[in-house]
Amino acid sequence: MPNFAREQKSDAGYLDIAANTHGAEKGALVHRALRRISRARPRVVEVGPGGGAAVTYLAAQLNDDGNTASDLALDVHLTLIEAPGVVSQSLARAVETFNGVGKCELRHGFAQDIGTLLAEPVDVVSASALMHEVYSYGGGYAGLHAMMRTLPTVLTPGGFFAYRDVYAVEGPSLHERVIQSYNSRAWLTFLRLFTPQYLAEGVHPYHRADDEVVARQNSRIVPVAELDRATCAVITAPVGLFREIQRHYLTFRDHVWRSGTLGLTPVLDGDLAADWIDFRAGHKRVHYRLGDEVPWVSAGQRRMLAAMSESYADHHTIDSDIFDSVTDVVLLAFLDAAESGDATCRQVWEAWLLREGRETYAYMTADQLLTAFVVHSAESETDTVLMPVHVGDITRMTGTTTTGS
Ligand SMILES: C[S@@+](CC[C@H](N)C(=O)[O-])C[C@H]1O[C@@H](n2cnc3c(N)ncnc32)[C@H](O)[C@@H]1O
């Protein structure tokens, strides 16, 4: 697949940690589907297992089922299909764990080729957070539709495709033009650095005349690559493109935090990462560690940060709104350094760009996604059409949207 950065995708800090949480959410639909399969020794395929969060969860569930003498046989045969060249230590451990309760094998290949990768039809195919990757590296919408047409051909009659993802938009069109204003310097710098390269090199659908990005500062039109970050920008662009820029800013920020080069590293995984003050308002206590001195945090800023923080065991806590503001300030200095050629910052920026910076979430509303599955699967050479059957087949879990058909 062109542009698929295997090495960066295999980065242990990414697949094994950052992208490997929420196993219960990722494995819930496949476990439910298995309960509806009456055959002994059911065959399951998971495509794009990443760090194996769903595999570990499923192994634990099947083990519990075995202990409670449930009808669900333990003898599940699970085949994992991971993109060629992607490796994960935590997936290897998950495979081992699964082999304690059933049979699990890992194969390398592409989701789009699933029709030629399996020797016989299977009862359940599952995937989590896969579609944006197939869109971004596997042929855009045509690649996605081809996969939807292929899936029914690898399922036994009455089999299931269980899919989970983190985001379903509510707005009808990616191309609807909206106006947004930006005045944070960090955001303006990110817009300037990221947008032109994403539009030129990313896989995205914003090629129409009506998709043009028009940025104004002091009422004058300014090329995005030349935005002055000391001046508020009013930008008109497709809503889907704004979503992409904002999502990329957040994944970039996460990447820099985890790189340790920012000088402050929040705890991003485990219980301490979810120390909520007000979950609905998105307000929490951030646990963080202050690293060695770096050029982007001055001595004065370090003292200010300490004054606004509290000690907690071997680290500090701080209000999340304050932490976000501090991050914006520090990230700005970091981006400045990257822009002016600092080797460390440049390398962190490039690594993120390679791994995620050209990707697009193939945003569809839940209705559009389900319709696409029905329409394209109906065009396969089988009698199987992928569609929800029970009310509970479409489930929303803890603030994310999950669809299964
Ligand atoms: C965003 S990660 C999600 C990992 C895991 N499913 C989860 O939810 O934690 C996407 C996974 O799909 C894999 N992948 C990407 N494109 C693929 C393709 N065309 N075929 C098979 N796997 C693919 C990636 O290597 C990665 O493991």
The ligand as an SDF file (V2000), in Angstrom:
LIG
                    3D

 27 29  0  0  0  0  0  0  0  0999 V2000
   -6.1120    2.0500   14.0820 C   0  0  0  0  0  0  0  0  0  0  0  0
   -5.4220    0.4690   14.2290 S   0  0  0  0  0  0  0  0  0  0  0  0
   -6.6660   -0.3960   15.1670 C   0  0  0  0  0  0  0  0  0  0  0  0
   -6.1140   -1.5890   15.8910 C   0  0  0  0  0  0  0  0  0  0  0  0
   -7.1430   -2.4430   16.6190 C   0  0  0  0  0  0  0  0  0  0  0  0
   -8.1190   -3.0080   15.7160 N   0  0  0  0  0  0  0  0  0  0  0  0
   -7.8010   -1.6280   17.7050 C   0  0  0  0  0  0  0  0  0  0  0  0
   -8.9370   -1.1520   17.5120 O   0  0  0  0  0  0  0  0  0  0  0  0
   -7.1620   -1.4620   18.7490 O   0  0  0  0  0  0  0  0  0  0  0  0
   -5.6670   -0.2100   12.6070 C   0  0  0  0  0  0  0  0  0  0  0  0
   -5.0840   -1.5980   12.4590 C   0  0  0  0  0  0  0  0  0  0  0  0
   -5.3940   -2.0900   11.1600 O   0  0  0  0  0  0  0  0  0  0  0  0
   -4.1950   -2.4900   10.4900 C   0  0  0  0  0  0  0  0  0  0  0  0
   -4.4160   -2.2600    9.0610 N   0  0  0  0  0  0  0  0  0  0  0  0
   -4.3930   -1.0900    8.4170 C   0  0  0  0  0  0  0  0  0  0  0  0
   -4.7120   -1.2370    7.1350 N   0  0  0  0  0  0  0  0  0  0  0  0
   -4.9550   -2.5610    6.9590 C   0  0  0  0  0  0  0  0  0  0  0  0
   -5.3280   -3.3450    5.8420 C   0  0  0  0  0  0  0  0  0  0  0  0
   -5.5250   -2.8120    4.6500 N   0  0  0  0  0  0  0  0  0  0  0  0
   -5.4860   -4.6630    6.0310 N   0  0  0  0  0  0  0  0  0  0  0  0
   -5.2930   -5.2290    7.2450 C   0  0  0  0  0  0  0  0  0  0  0  0
   -4.9520   -4.5290    8.3380 N   0  0  0  0  0  0  0  0  0  0  0  0
   -4.7780   -3.2130    8.1980 C   0  0  0  0  0  0  0  0  0  0  0  0
   -3.1190   -1.6280   11.1150 C   0  0  0  0  0  0  0  0  0  0  0  0
   -1.8260   -2.1770   10.9500 O   0  0  0  0  0  0  0  0  0  0  0  0
   -3.5750   -1.5990   12.5650 C   0  0  0  0  0  0  0  0  0  0  0  0
   -3.2060   -2.7730   13.2380 O   0  0  0  0  0  0  0  0  0  0  0  0
  1  2  1  0
  2  3  1  0
  2 10  1  0
  3  4  1  0
  4  5  1  0
  5  6  1  0
  5  7  1  0
  7  8  2  0
  7  9  1  0
 10 11  1  0
 11 12  1  0
 11 26  1  0
 12 13  1  0
 13 14  1  0
 13 24  1  0
 14 15  1  0
 14 23  1  0
 15 16  2  0
 16 17  1  0
 17 18  1  0
 17 23  2  0
 18 19  1  0
 18 20  2  0
 20 21  1  0
 21 22  2  0
 22 23  1  0
 24 25  1  0
 24 26  1  0
 26 27  1  0
M  CHG  2   2   1   9  -1
M  END
$$$$
